[in-house]
Amino acid sequence: MKLADTLSNLLGELDWRAQLHDSWMQGAAPRQAPSVDLAVCLFQPGQAPQAGNVLLSREGLVKARLPAHFGAAEGIAFQADVRDTELNSVAWLPDADWSHIAFPPLHGEGWRFVAPYPASLLKLMLAAGVTHWLDTQGGSIDQAWSHDGDERCLRSWQHDMLALSCNRATDALVAWGHAVGLLPGALPELLRNLGLPTLRFEHTTPRGGWRNADGAGVGAIQMTAWDALRLVWWLDPTLPPCAWTDLPRLRDSSALWTALAGQQLPGLIRRPGFAHKTGNTDNYSADAGRWDLGQGRVALVAVTSSLGKRFAEGDPGGFAPALVKLGERLACQLEAA
């Protein structure tokens, strides 16, 4: 069975009416199916990579077409998430009526999929930008940067941003990015040059703002699972070349990978050897990373979803039990592949 078919079966088995309980609705099942964007790429010695990207929403379940060179997903009209005039996320409210919401285009043509905000998974994009800037413009990950009265080296700020998902560390690195020129333009340019058209990091502020209230956040910052996975692929020097881009890999991404390996929050795959970055808010849960399966086998896994903490029922990572169950089934399938 192809990997995409396996993913489709796993998502198709998600009985969201029975398995999901919305704390914003006193524990009732949601009125609409959630949005879940799941992508996996499996690398095995002596074999070509196997990949799949499957998307579930209130409008159905679909498998994206992935080109032979693992470029951008095809057959999907990705649309961006939205905020209202008061800068609040509104698409995932219990009574949200999508027929009255204008979702702006993000990328592609075909079956519509509204891409949920990636929550703190966005910090992986920023870390990639910081690392690439130091790699190409000069500078050291151990150079000092002061923010909000606290002076620390970039390595320390980045570690806390990734391993602890520290928002204050993210503020510091956004401010650093604006100070040196990584933001507002160089990071979006990097993402374009990498051929990752659904990754968006816009409208941040020189003072370190990146949230809804800063004019960024939902809609201004976007990720889809397949493009998040391909970013992880590019960041990992141990994996095969990225055929969809000519951009050279980083000379030294060790600080970034050390932080990902030290992730303190559980995500989709709850197994040893999963170096990853999670994201979680009331409305959203996301995760992306590299899982070392042993014997030279590696799986890249990424998910974005509208299943945030309001569905988590006390899970320490803020993930809905249905997502945790999905991750466990996926892990078993990859271990047996």
Phi, psi and chi 1 to 4 in degrees:
 res  aa     phi    psi   chi1   chi2   chi3   chi4
   1 MET       -  135.2 -177.9 -178.3  -67.0      -
   2 LYS   -66.1  152.3  -67.6 -177.5  177.9  179.5
   3 LEU   -60.4  -39.2 -177.8   55.2      -      -
   4 ALA   -62.0  -37.3      -      -      -      -
   5 ASP   -67.1  -39.0  -65.6  -31.4      -      -
   6 THR   -61.1  -45.5  -62.4      -      -      -
   7 LEU   -63.6  -39.8  -59.1 -176.9      -      -
   8 SER   -62.9  -41.5 -178.0      -      -      -
   9 ASN   -64.1  -42.1  -70.2  -18.5      -      -
  10 LEU   -63.4  -44.9  -70.4  172.2      -      -
  11 LEU   -71.2  -34.3  -94.2 -174.3      -      -
  12 GLY   -65.3  -24.7      -      -      -      -
  13 GLU   -82.8   -2.4  -67.3  166.9   -0.2      -
  14 LEU   -73.1  101.6  175.6   62.2      -      -
  15 ASP   -84.5   81.0 -175.0   -3.5      -      -
  16 TRP   -66.7  -29.3   56.8  -88.8      -      -
  17 ARG   -66.0  -35.0  -69.6 -170.5 -173.3  -83.7
  18 ALA   -89.7  -31.1      -      -      -      -
  19 GLN   -96.3  -16.3  -63.8  178.7   14.5      -
  20 LEU  -107.0  135.5  -64.3  176.5      -      -
  21 HIS  -132.6  116.6  -54.4  -79.4      -      -
  22 ASP   -92.9  114.4 -170.7  -12.2      -      -
  23 SER   -65.5  -20.2   65.1      -      -      -
  24 TRP   -78.5   -6.2  -72.4    7.9      -      -
  25 MET  -124.8   32.8  -62.5  175.6   60.0      -
  26 GLN    56.5   34.9  -65.9   74.4   49.5      -
  27 GLY    85.7    5.1      -      -      -      -
  28 ALA   -74.0  160.7      -      -      -      -
  29 ALA   -68.9  146.9      -      -      -      -
  30 PRO   -64.0  154.2   22.5  -32.3      -      -
  31 ARG   -76.1  -23.3  -60.9 -172.7 -179.8  100.4
  32 GLN  -126.9  154.2  -58.7  -78.5   -4.3      -
  33 ALA   -61.5  146.9      -      -      -      -
  34 PRO   -74.0  171.9   31.9  -37.2      -      -
  35 SER  -104.3  124.1  -70.2      -      -      -
  36 VAL  -134.7  124.4 -179.0      -      -      -
  37 ASP  -115.8  111.0 -180.0    2.7      -      -
  38 LEU  -120.8  128.9  176.9   63.8      -      -
  39 ALA  -134.4  140.9      -      -      -      -
  40 VAL  -141.6  141.9  176.8      -      -      -
  41 CYS  -134.9  127.1 -169.0      -      -      -
  42 LEU  -111.3  128.1  179.7   61.5      -      -
  43 PHE  -112.8  125.0  -58.6   84.8      -      -
  44 GLN  -131.5  141.6  -58.0 -170.4   85.1      -
  45 PRO   -54.7  132.7  -25.0   34.6      -      -
  46 GLY    77.2    6.0      -      -      -      -
  47 GLN  -127.6  153.0  -60.7 -176.4   31.7      -
  48 ALA   -70.0  148.5      -      -      -      -
  49 PRO   -58.3  144.3  -22.9   33.7      -      -
  50 GLN  -111.4  134.4  -56.3  173.1   55.3      -
  51 ALA  -140.2  154.3      -      -      -      -
  52 GLY  -154.3  150.5      -      -      -      -
  53 ASN  -141.3  116.9 -179.9 -156.3      -      -
  54 VAL  -124.7  140.5  179.2      -      -      -
  55 LEU  -129.7  130.2  -53.3   99.2      -      -
  56 LEU  -115.3  136.9  168.5   70.7      -      -
  57 SER  -152.4 -179.8   79.9      -      -      -
  58 ARG   -63.0  -12.6   63.8 -176.3   63.1 -170.5
  59 GLU  -101.5    3.8  -64.7  170.4  -26.0      -
  60 GLY   132.7 -170.4      -      -      -      -
  61 LEU  -125.2  130.2  175.9   68.7      -      -
  62 VAL  -144.8  149.2   67.9      -      -      -
  63 LYS  -100.1  126.0  -69.7 -179.1  -75.5 -171.7
  64 ALA   -71.1  150.9      -      -      -      -
  65 ARG   -88.0  127.7  -63.8 -165.4  -54.6  -89.7
  66 LEU  -111.0  124.7  -57.2 -179.1      -      -
  67 PRO   -63.5  159.7  -17.7   30.0      -      -
  68 ALA   -61.8  -27.0      -      -      -      -
  69 HIS   -92.4    8.3   70.9  -53.5      -      -
  70 PHE    64.2   36.0  -57.7  103.5      -      -
  71 GLY   -77.7 -161.1      -      -      -      -
  72 ALA   -60.6  144.6      -      -      -      -
  73 ALA   -60.8  143.7      -      -      -      -
  74 GLU  -118.1  156.5  -61.1  173.4   -8.4      -
  75 GLY    84.8    6.3      -      -      -      -
  76 ILE  -124.4  128.3  -51.6  -65.5      -      -
  77 ALA   -95.4   90.9      -      -      -      -
  78 PHE   -71.9  134.8  -71.7  104.5      -      -
  79 GLN  -120.1  151.1  -64.8 -176.9  -19.1      -
  80 ALA   -82.2  152.1      -      -      -      -
  81 ASP   -67.5  166.2 -152.1  -20.9      -      -
  82 VAL  -137.4  158.1  -66.1      -      -      -
  83 ARG  -121.3  159.8  -60.7  164.2  -61.8  173.4
  84 ASP   -88.7 -173.8   63.3   11.8      -      -
  85 THR   -68.0  -17.1   55.4      -      -      -
  86 GLU   -95.6   12.5  -63.0  179.5   -8.6      -
  87 LEU    68.6   27.7  -56.0 -179.7      -      -
  88 ASN  -103.2  144.5  -63.6  -48.2      -      -
  89 SER   -68.7  129.7  172.2      -      -      -
  90 VAL  -124.8  -15.2  -65.8      -      -      -
  91 ALA   -68.0  -20.9      -      -      -      -
  92 TRP  -112.9   12.8  -42.0   99.9      -      -
  93 LEU   -64.0  151.0  -64.5  174.0      -      -
  94 PRO   -54.1  -33.8  -28.4   36.4      -      -
  95 ASP  -105.6   19.1   58.3   -7.2      -      -
  96 ALA   -62.7  129.2      -      -      -      -
  97 ASP  -108.4  103.5 -177.2   -7.3      -      -
  98 TRP   -66.1  -19.0  -77.2   14.0      -      -
  99 SER   -68.9  -14.3   67.1      -      -      -
 100 HIS  -111.4   14.2  -66.2  102.4      -      -
 101 ILE  -116.6  128.8  -61.4  177.1      -      -
 102 ALA   -94.0  103.6      -      -      -      -
 103 PHE   -89.8  121.8  -65.4  102.4      -      -
 104 PRO   -72.0  150.8   21.4  -28.1      -      -
 105 PRO   -66.2  144.7   23.2  -32.0      -      -
 106 LEU  -110.6  -55.0 -178.1   59.7      -      -
 107 HIS  -171.0  146.2  176.0   74.8      -      -
 108 GLY    90.6  173.5      -      -      -      -
 109 GLU  -134.3  150.6  -62.1  178.5  -11.7      -
 110 GLY   127.3 -138.4      -      -      -      -
 111 TRP   -68.0  130.9 -172.2   83.5      -      -
 112 ARG   -74.3  135.9  176.8  171.7   83.4  153.3
 113 PHE  -141.3  118.3 -175.5   79.6      -      -
 114 VAL   -80.5  115.7  178.2      -      -      -
 115 ALA   -80.0  116.2      -      -      -      -
 116 PRO   -64.9  147.0  -17.4   30.0      -      -
 117 TYR   -51.9  138.7  176.0   64.9      -      -
 118 PRO   -81.7    1.1   30.9  -37.1      -      -
 119 ALA    52.6 -142.9      -      -      -      -
 120 SER   -73.3   -1.8  -75.5      -      -      -
 121 LEU   -60.1  -23.2 -179.1   57.1      -      -
 122 LEU   -55.3  -25.9   66.8   87.7      -      -
 123 LYS   -66.6  -22.4  -62.7  167.5 -174.5  176.8
 124 LEU   -67.0  -38.7 -177.4   62.1      -      -
 125 MET   -62.3  -44.3  -72.7 -167.0  -71.4      -
 126 LEU   -64.3  -42.6 -179.1   55.2      -      -
 127 ALA   -62.5  -39.7      -      -      -      -
 128 ALA   -61.9  -40.8      -      -      -      -
 129 GLY   -66.1  -42.7      -      -      -      -
 130 VAL   -60.4  -46.9  169.4      -      -      -
 131 THR   -65.1  -42.1  -53.2      -      -      -
 132 HIS   -65.6  -39.9 -178.8  -98.3      -      -
 133 TRP   -61.4  -47.6 -178.2  -89.9      -      -
 134 LEU   -64.1  -35.2  -64.8  173.5      -      -
 135 ASP   -68.5  -36.3 -161.2   59.6      -      -
 136 THR  -103.9  -25.7   57.7      -      -      -
 137 GLN  -104.4   -7.3  -57.0  -62.1  -41.9      -
 138 GLY    91.6  157.7      -      -      -      -
 139 GLY   120.0  170.5      -      -      -      -
 140 SER  -126.7  142.8  167.6      -      -      -
 141 ILE   -63.5  -16.1 -167.9   67.9      -      -
 142 ASP   -98.8    8.3  -67.9  -50.4      -      -
 143 GLN   -72.5  151.7   69.8 -169.4   57.1      -
 144 ALA   -81.5  148.7      -      -      -      -
 145 TRP  -145.8  130.8  172.6 -111.1      -      -
 146 SER  -102.5  134.3  -65.0      -      -      -
 147 HIS  -148.0  130.8 -179.5   75.0      -      -
 148 ASP    53.9   39.5 -165.3   25.8      -      -
 149 GLY    80.1    9.0      -      -      -      -
 150 ASP  -122.7  121.0 -172.4    3.4      -      -
 151 GLU  -103.8  122.2 -179.4  175.6  -63.9      -
 152 ARG  -144.5  165.2  -63.7  159.9   58.7 -176.5
 153 CYS   -79.4  157.5   66.2      -      -      -
 154 LEU   -58.6  -36.3  -64.6  177.1      -      -
 155 ARG   -56.9  -43.6 -176.8 -169.8  -58.6  -88.5
 156 SER   -67.6  -44.7  176.1      -      -      -
 157 TRP   -59.2  -45.5  -72.6  120.4      -      -
 158 GLN   -66.8  -40.5  179.6  174.8  -92.0      -
 159 HIS   -59.4  -46.4  179.6  -85.1      -      -
 160 ASP   -68.3  -34.2  -75.2    3.0      -      -
 161 MET   -63.5  -40.8  178.9  179.1   72.9      -
 162 LEU   -88.1  -52.6  -65.2  176.5      -      -
 163 ALA   -73.9  -34.5      -      -      -      -
 164 LEU  -107.1   -6.4  -53.7 -179.9      -      -
 165 SER    54.4   41.0 -156.0      -      -      -
 166 CYS   -73.9  119.8  174.1      -      -      -
 167 ASN   -68.5  -35.6  -72.6  -19.0      -      -
 168 ARG   -64.2  -38.4 -175.0  165.7  175.8  -90.8
 169 ALA   -65.8  -35.4      -      -      -      -
 170 THR   -65.1  -43.9  -50.4      -      -      -
 171 ASP   -52.5  -46.5  -60.2  -15.8      -      -
 172 ALA   -62.2  -42.6      -      -      -      -
 173 LEU   -76.4  -30.1  -71.6  179.1      -      -
 174 VAL   -64.5  -43.8  168.2      -      -      -
 175 ALA   -62.9  -42.9      -      -      -      -
 176 TRP   -60.1  -43.2  176.9   84.8      -      -
 177 GLY   -58.3  -41.2      -      -      -      -
 178 HIS   -69.4  -35.0  -83.5  -86.5      -      -
 179 ALA   -67.4  -35.2      -      -      -      -
 180 VAL   -97.7  -16.5  -59.4      -      -      -
 181 GLY   110.6   -0.5      -      -      -      -
 182 LEU   -63.4  -36.9  172.4   64.7      -      -
 183 LEU  -119.5  148.4  -63.6  170.0      -      -
 184 PRO   -87.6  -10.3   32.7  -36.2      -      -
 185 GLY  -103.0  -33.9      -      -      -      -
 186 ALA   -69.3  -37.3      -      -      -      -
 187 LEU   -66.7  -48.5  176.9   51.7      -      -
 188 PRO   -57.3  -36.5  -28.6   37.2      -      -
 189 GLU   -64.9  -40.9 -178.5 -178.6    5.7      -
 190 LEU   -58.9  -45.9  169.2   64.7      -      -
 191 LEU   -63.4  -38.3  -60.2  173.5      -      -
 192 ARG   -65.5  -45.4  -73.2 -167.6  -62.2  -89.0
 193 ASN   -65.0  -26.4  -69.6  -19.0      -      -
 194 LEU   -78.5   -5.5  -78.8  171.7      -      -
 195 GLY    71.0   38.3      -      -      -      -
 196 LEU  -117.6   78.2  -54.9  174.7      -      -
 197 PRO   -71.5  -15.0   26.2  -35.9      -      -
 198 THR   -98.7    4.0   66.3      -      -      -
 199 LEU   -91.8  124.0  -59.3 -166.9      -      -
 200 ARG  -134.4  132.8  176.7 -176.4  -70.4  178.1
 201 PHE  -140.8   87.7 -158.0   96.5      -      -
 202 GLU  -131.0  161.5  -61.0  176.2   -7.2      -
 203 HIS    65.9   24.0  -56.4  -41.8      -      -
 204 THR   -74.4  167.1   56.3      -      -      -
 205 THR  -120.5  154.2   72.2      -      -      -
 206 PRO   -60.3  -21.1  -26.0   35.6      -      -
 207 ARG   -85.1    2.0  -64.1 -175.7   64.3 -178.6
 208 GLY   101.8   14.3      -      -      -      -
 209 GLY   -80.5  136.0      -      -      -      -
 210 TRP  -147.2    2.3   51.0  -85.2      -      -
 211 ARG   -92.3  175.9  -58.8  166.5  179.2   81.6
 212 ASN   -52.8  -47.4  -73.7    5.0      -      -
 213 ALA   -64.2  -18.5      -      -      -      -
 214 ASP   -89.0   -1.7  -58.3  -55.3      -      -
 215 GLY    89.6    3.7      -      -      -      -
 216 ALA  -108.2 -132.6      -      -      -      -
 217 GLY    66.5 -138.1      -      -      -      -
 218 VAL   -55.8  127.4  171.7      -      -      -
 219 GLY    89.5  -38.1      -      -      -      -
 220 ALA   -85.0  -24.9      -      -      -      -
 221 ILE  -120.6  121.8  -62.4  176.4      -      -
 222 GLN  -138.1  150.4  -67.3  -82.8  170.2      -
 223 MET  -151.1  143.8  -58.1  176.9   81.0      -
 224 THR  -110.5  162.4   61.0      -      -      -
 225 ALA   -63.8  -45.2      -      -      -      -
 226 TRP   -65.2  -41.7  177.8 -121.1      -      -
 227 ASP   -73.3  -32.1  -79.4   -0.8      -      -
 228 ALA   -63.7  -41.7      -      -      -      -
 229 LEU   -61.8  -42.8 -178.4  152.1      -      -
 230 ARG   -68.7  -28.9  -66.4 -166.3  -61.7  140.9
 231 LEU   -64.2  -44.3  177.6   62.1      -      -
 232 VAL   -60.3  -41.6  175.4      -      -      -
 233 TRP   -57.6  -48.8 -174.5  -18.9      -      -
 234 TRP   -63.7  -34.1  179.5   74.0      -      -
 235 LEU   -73.9  -18.2  -72.4  167.9      -      -
 236 ASP   -96.7  106.2 -171.8  -17.0      -      -
 237 PRO   -71.4  -10.3   28.3  -35.3      -      -
 238 THR   -85.3  -10.3   70.9      -      -      -
 239 LEU   -93.5  164.0  -66.2  177.7      -      -
 240 PRO   -57.8  159.9  -23.5   33.0      -      -
 241 PRO   -56.7  152.1  -24.0   33.5      -      -
 242 CYS   -89.7   98.9  -56.2      -      -      -
 243 ALA   -68.4  -17.3      -      -      -      -
 244 TRP   -84.4   -6.7   68.1   85.2      -      -
 245 THR  -139.6  147.1 -179.8      -      -      -
 246 ASP   -94.0   -1.9  -65.9  -32.9      -      -
 247 LEU   -68.0  126.4 -159.3   66.2      -      -
 248 PRO   -60.8  151.5  -19.2   31.0      -      -
 249 ARG   -73.5  164.2  -85.7 -162.5  163.1  113.9
 250 LEU   -69.3  146.5  -59.5  170.3      -      -
 251 ARG   -75.9  -31.0  -71.7  176.8  -62.3 -159.0
 252 ASP  -148.8  104.7 -175.3    4.2      -      -
 253 SER  -113.5   20.7   56.6      -      -      -
 254 SER   -64.0  -38.0   57.7      -      -      -
 255 ALA   -64.0  -39.9      -      -      -      -
 256 LEU   -63.0  -46.2 -177.7  151.0      -      -
 257 TRP   -70.5  -32.3  -78.2  104.2      -      -
 258 THR   -61.5  -41.5  -64.1      -      -      -
 259 ALA   -67.6  -42.4      -      -      -      -
 260 LEU   -63.6  -38.3  -66.5  177.5      -      -
 261 ALA   -67.5  -22.8      -      -      -      -
 262 GLY   -96.0   15.7      -      -      -      -
 263 GLN   -51.3  128.4  172.2   62.0 -114.4      -
 264 GLN   -94.7   -9.2  -62.1  -63.1  -60.4      -
 265 LEU  -109.4  130.1  -61.7  172.3      -      -
 266 PRO   -68.6  146.1   25.5  -32.6      -      -
 267 GLY  -125.2 -141.0      -      -      -      -
 268 LEU   -71.4  -47.0 -173.9   68.1      -      -
 269 ILE   -96.3  118.2  -59.2  -63.9      -      -
 270 ARG  -112.1   66.8  -56.1 -167.4  174.3 -169.4
 271 ARG  -135.2  153.8  -66.8  -77.1 -156.0  -78.8
 272 PRO   -60.2  148.7  -21.0   32.3      -      -
 273 GLY    87.8    8.2      -      -      -      -
 274 PHE   -98.5  104.7 -172.4   42.2      -      -
 275 ALA   -93.0  118.3      -      -      -      -
 276 HIS  -157.7  171.1   64.3  118.2      -      -
 277 LYS  -129.3  127.6  178.9   70.9 -165.8   80.2
 278 THR   -97.8  169.3   64.2      -      -      -
 279 GLY  -145.5  141.6      -      -      -      -
 280 ASN  -159.8  127.6 -169.1 -111.1      -      -
 281 THR  -137.9 -174.9   70.1      -      -      -
 282 ASP   -57.6  -36.8  -75.6  -16.9      -      -
 283 ASN   -98.4  -16.0  -72.7  -40.4      -      -
 284 TYR  -136.1  145.7  -51.2  101.7      -      -
 285 SER  -135.5  141.8  -73.7      -      -      -
 286 ALA  -150.6  161.8      -      -      -      -
 287 ASP  -164.7  147.3 -162.9   11.7      -      -
 288 ALA  -157.0  138.9      -      -      -      -
 289 GLY   179.7 -170.3      -      -      -      -
 290 ARG  -117.8  126.0  176.6 -167.6 -166.7  -84.7
 291 TRP  -112.2  118.0 -174.8   21.6      -      -
 292 ASP   -84.3  109.6 -174.1  -11.6      -      -
 293 LEU   -87.6   -6.1  -72.1  156.5      -      -
 294 GLY    89.0  159.3      -      -      -      -
 295 GLN    56.5   36.1  -62.4 -178.7  -35.4      -
 296 GLY    79.4    4.4      -      -      -      -
 297 ARG   -95.0  133.5  -57.9  169.7   67.1 -120.4
 298 VAL  -134.8  138.2  170.7      -      -      -
 299 ALA  -121.0  130.7      -      -      -      -
 300 LEU   -97.1  132.4  -57.6 -176.2      -      -
 301 VAL  -133.6  135.4  179.6      -      -      -
 302 ALA  -144.1  144.2      -      -      -      -
 303 VAL  -146.2  140.1   65.6      -      -      -
 304 THR  -124.7  151.3   63.4      -      -      -
 305 SER  -161.5  164.3   79.9      -      -      -
 306 SER   -96.2   18.8   62.7      -      -      -
 307 LEU  -101.9   79.2  -66.8  174.9      -      -
 308 GLY   -88.6 -161.9      -      -      -      -
 309 LYS   -60.5  -24.2  -73.0 -174.9  -73.2 -171.8
 310 ARG   -65.3  -15.3   56.8 -166.5 -100.7 -149.2
 311 PHE  -106.7    2.7  -62.6   97.2      -      -
 312 ALA   -78.0  -24.7      -      -      -      -
 313 GLU    53.5   39.4  -59.5 -179.7   42.9      -
 314 GLY    87.8    3.9      -      -      -      -
 315 ASP   -58.9  134.0  177.6   74.3      -      -
 316 PRO   -63.3  -23.6   21.2  -33.2      -      -
 317 GLY   -93.4   -1.9      -      -      -      -
 318 GLY    77.6   16.2      -      -      -      -
 319 PHE   -94.5  141.3  -86.0   52.6      -      -
 320 ALA   -62.0  141.1      -      -      -      -
 321 PRO   -52.5  -32.7  -28.7   36.0      -      -
 322 ALA   -64.3  -37.2      -      -      -      -
 323 LEU   -70.2  -38.9  -89.7 -175.3      -      -
 324 VAL   -61.5  -42.7  176.1      -      -      -
 325 LYS   -64.1  -41.6 -173.6  175.3 -177.8  179.5
 326 LEU   -59.1  -44.9  172.3   68.0      -      -
 327 GLY   -63.1  -37.9      -      -      -      -
 328 GLU   -67.1  -42.2  176.8   60.6   23.7      -
 329 ARG   -65.4  -40.3  -70.6  179.6  172.0  176.9
 330 LEU   -63.4  -43.7  173.7   59.5      -      -
 331 ALA   -59.6  -42.4      -      -      -      -
 332 CYS   -63.3  -40.1  -69.2      -      -      -
 333 GLN   -65.5  -41.7  -68.8  -79.1   -8.6      -
 334 LEU   -70.1  -37.1  -67.7  173.3      -      -
 335 GLU   -63.5  -32.7  -73.0  171.1  -27.6      -
 336 ALA   -88.9  -11.5      -      -      -      -
 337 ALA   -65.3      -      -      -      -      -
